[in-house]
Amino acid sequence: MHRLFDENAPKKATNLSVNSDLLAKTRALKINLSATLERALEHELADVEAKKWVSENKAAIQAYNDFVEENGCFGDEFREF
C-alpha cells in the first residue's frame, strides 16, 4: 500500500499536552505512545487527503454519475448477475 508520508524519515522530538489520566492509563498498559500517535496521525492524514481528493474531483465525479444515470454503466449489457 502506498504510504502518504516517508516512513524512513528521521524521528523528531516534540512536546505534546495530553490528558493526564489518559497518559497514566496508557503508560500503565505499556502502550507505545509514539507508535500510537503515528498511527492516529496517519489515519487522520488519510481522511483529510481523501476529502481533499473528492473535493478536487467533484466535477468529474458528478459528470461520470450523470453519464451513468443517462447511459447506464459500461458493460451492463454483458453482466450476468
One Martini backbone bead per residue (centre of mass of N, CA, C, O) as a GRO file, in nm:
protein
   81
    1MET     BB    1   0.098   0.036   0.021
    2HIS     BB    2   0.060   0.365  -0.005
    3ARG     BB    3   0.216   0.617   0.147
    4LEU     BB    4   0.177   0.959   0.281
    5PHE     BB    5   0.473   0.902   0.384
    6ASP     BB    6   0.798   0.894   0.512
    7GLU     BB    7   0.899   0.616   0.696
    8ASN     BB    8   1.229   0.701   0.683
    9ALA     BB    9   1.214   0.930   0.841
   10PRO     BB   10   1.311   1.101   1.088
   11LYS     BB   11   1.289   1.158   1.402
   12LYS     BB   12   1.092   1.393   1.613
   13ALA     BB   13   1.088   1.587   1.865
   14THR     BB   14   0.806   1.658   2.092
   15ASN     BB   15   0.546   1.852   2.230
   16LEU     BB   16   0.276   1.752   2.449
   17SER     BB   17  -0.069   1.757   2.534
   18VAL     BB   18  -0.210   1.539   2.786
   19ASN     BB   19  -0.414   1.362   2.941
   20SER     BB   20  -0.327   1.237   3.245
   21ASP     BB   21  -0.507   0.981   3.262
   22LEU     BB   22  -0.449   0.869   2.985
   23LEU     BB   23  -0.144   0.848   3.022
   24ALA     BB   24  -0.138   0.660   3.270
   25LYS     BB   25  -0.298   0.422   3.141
   26THR     BB   26  -0.108   0.371   2.900
   27ARG     BB   27   0.150   0.325   3.065
   28ALA     BB   28   0.044   0.084   3.234
   29LEU     BB   29   0.006  -0.078   2.944
   30LYS     BB   30   0.251  -0.023   2.753
   31ILE     BB   31   0.195   0.195   2.545
   32ASN     BB   32   0.298   0.316   2.246
   33LEU     BB   33   0.292   0.645   2.184
   34SER     BB   34   0.430   0.692   1.912
   35ALA     BB   35   0.286   0.472   1.745
   36THR     BB   36  -0.002   0.568   1.805
   37LEU     BB   37   0.025   0.853   1.690
   38GLU     BB   38   0.110   0.774   1.404
   39ARG     BB   39  -0.150   0.621   1.335
   40ALA     BB   40  -0.345   0.858   1.386
   41LEU     BB   41  -0.214   1.055   1.183
   42GLU     BB   42  -0.244   0.879   0.933
   43HIS     BB   43  -0.550   0.859   0.942
   44GLU     BB   44  -0.604   1.163   0.926
   45LEU     BB   45  -0.455   1.213   0.663
   46ALA     BB   46  -0.628   1.025   0.489
   47ASP     BB   47  -0.896   1.172   0.534
   48VAL     BB   48  -0.810   1.449   0.423
   49GLU     BB   49  -0.715   1.351   0.142
   50ALA     BB   50  -0.986   1.230   0.053
   51LYS     BB   51  -1.151   1.492   0.072
   52LYS     BB   52  -0.975   1.650  -0.124
   53TRP     BB   53  -1.016   1.467  -0.370
   54VAL     BB   54  -1.321   1.497  -0.391
   55SER     BB   55  -1.320   1.803  -0.426
   56GLU     BB   56  -1.129   1.811  -0.683
   57ASN     BB   57  -1.340   1.576  -0.832
   58LYS     BB   58  -1.643   1.659  -0.840
   59ALA     BB   59  -1.703   1.714  -1.141
   60ALA     BB   60  -1.622   1.433  -1.250
   61ILE     BB   61  -1.813   1.267  -1.076
   62GLN     BB   62  -2.074   1.401  -1.177
   63ALA     BB   63  -2.037   1.338  -1.476
   64TYR     BB   64  -2.036   1.032  -1.443
   65ASN     BB   65  -2.310   1.003  -1.301
   66ASP     BB   66  -2.471   1.126  -1.532
   67PHE     BB   67  -2.391   0.923  -1.748
   68VAL     BB   68  -2.497   0.669  -1.604
   69GLU     BB   69  -2.790   0.762  -1.577
   70GLU     BB   70  -2.829   0.792  -1.893
   71ASN     BB   71  -2.645   0.511  -2.003
   72GLY     BB   72  -2.507   0.359  -1.805
   73CYS     BB   73  -2.297   0.105  -1.753
   74PHE     BB   74  -2.027  -0.027  -1.848
   75GLY     BB   75  -2.127  -0.358  -1.940
   76ASP     BB   76  -2.427  -0.426  -1.867
   77GLU     BB   77  -2.491  -0.625  -2.114
   78PHE     BB   78  -2.276  -0.852  -1.977
   79ARG     BB   79  -2.424  -0.905  -1.730
   80GLU     BB   80  -2.496  -1.207  -1.499
   81PHE     BB   81  -2.617  -1.064  -1.202
   0.00000   0.00000   0.00000
